[in-house]
């Protein structure tokens, strides 16, 4: 009855979803650019910049592509999408033993103003979806974004790193809960890696912390 009154539609192509489909229709799902295996090039953007144990993603990211519609649903008040995508990427990566040794999940933070403007943090919703599959705690308040200068979209790699430098801090109250833990940092899209590098370095101010990164989508080459 609800599907008749308020039809659910694919967030990529807009076609009406049928029974058994959720968020994305089967045809769009089949055409998503998945990582078929662990890509050794993904870690390269972190070498010499941050100490990262492992990094992977569910999809390769191409700007202005159809799959980008899923990521940018965060700008259309679709808070429900993030949790679904989090479960989807965790289920896809689970057989690869990527999550071995992970103790807790930390989402990339937003400034208070941007979170209030959107009504939610998409990375936090994705982290909850991953937690649904892994049964691990999500620690949402340990990282804080203290400043947002400008969008990374039109900046080059050097400018992106400078744009986020010093924009994140650690909640001192969270130090004890992170000490000695292997943290899984969740981001929706990684391009240059600038924001995740900055957050990783902030997390490493806690003694004996290890950091791995899981993104829903990652740009294949810089």
N, C-alpha and C positions, 0 to 999 in steps of 0.2 A: 504493500500500500504506500509506504514512504517513497519507494522508487518511482511509483506512478506520479505522486504529488510533487516530489522534489528529486528528480532523477540525478543519480551520481554520475559524474563525468570524469574522464581521464584528464589528469592535470597536464598531460603533454599534448594530445591531439584534440581533446574536447569531446570525443565521442562518448556516447552513453555507455556506462559500465554494465556488464551483465552479471548474473549470479556467479559468485566465486572470484570475481575481480575486485580488487581494492586499490584505490588511488590511481593505478596505472592499468591500462588495458593490456591484454596478452600480446598484441602485435607490437605496441610500443616497447613493452618489456623485452621482447625478443631482439629488438634492434638497439638496445642500450650497449654502449662501448665498455664492456666489462674488462677488468684485468684478468686475463686467463691464468696467469701465474705470477709469482712474486717478481716484481720489476726491480732489478738491481740499480737502475738509474735513479729511483725515487730518493734514495738516501743521499745522493750526491749533493743536493742543494743544502744539506745540513752539515756536511763535512767542514770542519774548521770553524763552524758558527755555533753549533749546539751539540750536546752529547745526547744522541738519540739511540735507544736500543734497537727498535724496529719501527718501520713505517709501512703502511699499506693503505689502500683505498678500495672502495667498491667499484668505482667507475673512473674512466678517463674523462677529463673535463675539456670541452671545447666551447669557448664563448659564442653566444648567439646560436647555439645548436638547440635542437628540440629537447635534449635531456636537461639543458640549463633551466627549462621551465620548472622542473621539480625543485631545483635548488632555490630559485627565486620566488617560489610560492610564499616564502617568508614575508614578501612585500605585499601579499594579498590576503593577509589575515588567516592563512591556512595553517594554524598551529597544529592541526591534527596530522599534517603531512610528515612533520619531522619525526615523530615517534614511530610512525610506520616505516619510514626510510631507515631509521636506526635499527629496527628489528630486521629489516630486509638485509642490510649490509652485514650485520652480525651473523645472520644465518648463512650468508654466502661465504663468509671468511672462516667460520667455525671449523670446517674440516682441515684447514691449513695449519692448525696448531699455533696460530698467531697469538692467541690469548693466553698461552701457557705462562703462568707466573704472575699474571696481572692481579693486583690487589684491589684497585679502585678506579673509578672513572671520573674524569674532570672535564667539563665542557669549556670551550673557549667563551670568555665572558663578553658582555656588552656593557657600554656605559649605562648608567641608570636612566639617562634621558632617552637613549635609543631603545632600551627595553620597554620603557613606558610608552614610547611612541608606537612600537609594534605590538605591544601587549604580551610578548613572549620572546624568549631567546631560542632560535631554531636549533642551535648546537646543544642547548640543554635538553630540548625535546628529543633530539637524536640520541643523546647520552642515555635518556630514560629508556628509549627503545632498545639500545644495546644492553642495558641493564636487565630488561625483561628477559632477554635470551641467556645472559651470562649469570644472572643472579648476584651481581656485584653491587656494592654501594656507589651511588653518585654523590660526589662532594661538589656542590655547586657554588659554594661561597668562599672557596679558598683562593681563587684568582679574582682580581678586580681590574677592570679597565678604567683607568682614572682620567683618560683624555682621548677624545676622537678629533683628529686634526682635519683630515680630508679622506675621501674615498681612495682606495688603492688602484682603482680601475685604470686610470689614465697615467699612472706613474711607471717609470722604468724600475728595474730591479734595485738599483742603488737607492733611488728615491723612496721605494717601498720600505726598505729597511730603516732609512732615516725617519720616515713618517711615523713608524710605530715605536721607535726607540724611546724607552722610558715611559711608555703609555700603560704598562701593566704593573701591578704590585701584588704582593702576597698578603692575605689576611693572616696576621700574626696568630690569631686564635686557632688557625687550621694547621699550624706547624706540627703539633703533636700527632694529629690524625694522619699526617703524610710521612712522618719520619720513618725511614727504612722501607717505604712502600714502593712498589712498581706501579706507576701511574699511567693510565691510558688517557691521553689527551684527545678530545673529540673536536673536529672541525668539519664544517660543511664542505668548503672548497679550499684546496691548497694550490696556489699558483707559484709564487716565488718562495713561499715558506716563511716569509718575514714575520708574520704574526705568531705562528707556531714556534718559530725560533726564539722570539722574544719571551713567550710564555714558558717555553722549556727552560730557558736560562733563569727565569724567576723561580720556577719550581726547584731548580738545582741549588737554590740557597738553603733548602731544607736538607739536613744531614742524611746521607745514604739514600737519597731518592733516585729511582730510575724512571725514565720517561720513554714511552712508546707513543706513536701517533697513529690514529685512525681517522681518515677523512672519507666523507661520502664520495667525493670526486677530487681528482688531482690532475693538474696539467702535466702531460707526458713529458714535455721538454720545456725548459726555460726559454 
